């Protein structure tokens, strides 16, 4: 099954430009150096009786999700997968509200796939949405779903790939011959077997200088070589990395992604 992977945002938790910073990258006029908080979109056509239906899955709804949805013309979301509970990955959940009204009319609330820890954080932050006593009449029509090892959504399977974010185990995802791993500081040995045979690998690479909970460019290049995808794309990029200059220094088959980049992907294993 053919699909399309779109980068909604490729920046760090503070985005690029970073507030109050006048560095060369934050002042850059290259649109690829303007990075919203990290998120991706997966689209495909589900065929069946009555013709094809476009299906849309989002991974993470950060604080820029409203702007990302408008930029990409989103009119529906069939499911959301959450990597973890940090602010730059969850705080846009409320912006699902108008999209969830459409989904609810068509058959039910939007499923949100999240680990137990992430679900607990969402219930706490968005208590007015999830509480049984909630009275907010226009709250998002969403429901939390346990994140399993394998998660089918309208004919496409989203496979959970455990990765480390500092001391915290979070979720990466494989869908067909593509995988999305953000906020990575370490990849457990057992996860490499889940990443074989990829066409596209999306991997976070914060900067050159070491960070306690994020990979450096050097670490990410090493993992890219080991995994051996046809093409690796770096995301969760800090303002220390200018798009053009960094890409010139990267090896063949590895490049920085940028907001709005879309890639055809094969969604069957």
Secondary structure by P-SEA (a helix, b strand, c coil): cbbbbbccccccccccccccccccccccccccccccccbbbbbbbbbccccbbbbbbbcccccaaaaaaaaaccccccbbbbcccccccccccccaaaaaaaaaaacccbbbbbcaaaaaaaaaaaccccccccccccccbbbbbccccccccccbbbbbbbbbcccbbbbbbbcccbbbbccccccccccccccccccbbbbbbcccccccccccaaaaaaaaaaacccbbbbccccccccaaaaaaaccccbbbbcccbbbbbbccc
